[in-house]
Amino acid sequence: MTAITPAKELMIVFSLLFFVTVLASCFFPS
């Protein structure tokens, strides 16, 4: 983990979290 580009890593983590949330909402509709 590089401290030079924290924004890029944060964006990757956020996009992964969003992708997992969308998948969960598709598989488990409330």
N, C-alpha and C positions, 0 to 999 in steps of 0.2 A: 504494500500500500504506500503510494507516494504522497507526500504532503504538498507536492507542487500543484497537483490538479485535484483538489477535494471536490470541486463542483462537478466534474465529470463523473467521478465515482458515485457521488450522491445522486446524480441523474440516473445512473445505471441501476442503483438500488431502488430508486423511486419507480422507475419504469418496470422493474421486475415485480415490485409490490403491486403495481397497478395491474400488470398482466395476470398475476395470481388472483387478485380480487375479481377480475372479470371472469376468469375461469371458474372460480368458486361460485360466482353469481349465476353462471350458465349451468353448472352442475347441480347447484342447490338453490333453486329459486325460492325466495321467501314469500 
